[in-house]
Amino acid sequence: MQIKELSERTGASPRMLRHYENARVLTPRRDPNGYRHYREEDVKTVHDIRCLLASGLSLSEAAALIHIACTAPQSATDQDRDDVLAQLDERTRQLDAGIERLLAEKANLIKLRQDITIGR
């Protein structure tokens, strides 16, 4: 299938599909005329990429773990799994720190609003 059909089937824009290709997450073959030709399994790959991105991972992070997490988990070594789990744990710690910071900011805004309201 060509890029337009893959885009229609996955909801990813052609520009985004080319971005995935540049990150080497998708590897379409090229027809003699230069057109990209995608395989049926690329539909699942794009859905997997989008799922990983929706989890807050960057494209480079998704590219590093897509095979372990989605496409070929049975081929991953214990070390591969440990590396990915460490990466996910670190990302979770980063998110927790961000959530704590946002909650503190929210509490400060609420307090500021209360102080202003009392001063009326």
C-alpha positions in Angstrom: 0.0 0.0 0.0 1.1 3.6 -0.6 1.5 6.3 2.0 -2.0 7.7 1.4 -3.7 4.4 2.2 -1.5 3.8 5.3 -2.4 7.3 6.5 -6.1 6.7 5.9 -6.0 3.3 7.7 -4.0 4.6 10.7 -5.0 8.2 11.1 -1.3 9.2 11.0 -0.6 12.0 8.5 1.7 11.3 5.6 4.1 13.8 7.1 4.1 11.8 10.4 4.6 8.6 8.5 7.7 10.0 6.8 8.9 11.2 10.3 8.5 7.6 11.5 10.5 6.5 8.6 13.3 9.0 9.3 13.4 7.6 12.9 13.7 4.1 11.4 10.6 2.9 13.1 9.0 2.2 9.7 11.0 0.8 6.8 8.9 0.8 3.6 10.4 -0.6 0.5 10.7 1.8 -2.5 9.1 1.1 -5.8 11.3 1.9 -8.9 9.4 5.2 -9.2 10.5 6.1 -5.7 7.1 5.7 -4.1 7.0 4.1 -0.7 5.3 0.7 -0.5 4.1 -0.3 3.0 3.3 -3.8 4.1 0.1 -4.9 5.9 2.0 -5.3 9.2 3.0 -1.6 9.0 -0.6 -0.8 10.0 0.0 -2.5 13.4 3.4 -0.9 13.7 1.9 2.6 13.2 -0.8 1.9 15.8 1.9 0.6 18.2 4.0 3.7 17.7 1.0 6.0 18.3 0.1 4.0 21.4 3.6 4.5 22.8 3.6 8.2 21.9 0.3 8.6 23.6 1.9 7.1 26.7 4.2 10.2 26.8 7.2 8.6 25.2 9.3 10.5 22.6 9.6 9.0 19.2 13.2 8.0 19.9 12.1 6.2 23.1 9.3 4.5 21.3 11.7 3.4 18.5 14.0 1.9 21.1 11.4 -0.2 22.7 8.7 -0.9 20.1 10.1 -4.4 19.3 10.4 -5.4 22.9 7.1 -4.0 24.0 5.0 -4.6 20.9 6.2 -6.3 17.8 8.6 -9.1 19.0 8.5 -9.4 22.8 9.4 -13.1 22.6 12.8 -12.3 20.9 13.8 -9.8 23.7 16.6 -10.9 26.1 16.3 -10.5 29.8 18.8 -7.6 29.5 16.6 -6.0 26.8 13.6 -6.2 29.1 15.5 -4.9 32.1 16.8 -1.9 30.1 13.3 -1.1 28.9 11.8 -1.4 32.4 14.5 0.9 33.7 13.7 3.4 31.0 10.0 3.2 31.8 10.7 3.5 35.5 12.8 6.7 34.9 10.1 8.2 32.7 7.5 7.4 35.5 9.7 9.1 38.0 9.9 12.2 35.8 6.1 12.2 35.4 5.7 11.9 39.2 8.0 14.9 39.7 6.1 16.9 37.2 2.8 16.0 38.8 4.1 17.1 42.2 5.3 20.4 40.8 1.9 21.0 39.1 0.0 20.2 42.2 2.2 22.6 44.2 1.6 25.3 41.6 -2.1 24.6 41.7 -2.2 24.9 45.5 -0.3 28.2 45.3 -2.8 29.5 42.7 -5.8 28.5 44.9 -4.1 30.2 48.0 -3.5 33.3 45.9 -7.1 33.4 44.8 -8.3 32.9 48.3 -6.0 35.8 49.5 -7.4 38.0 46.8 -11.0 37.1 47.5 -10.6 37.8 51.3 -9.1 41.2 50.5 -12.4 42.3 48.7 
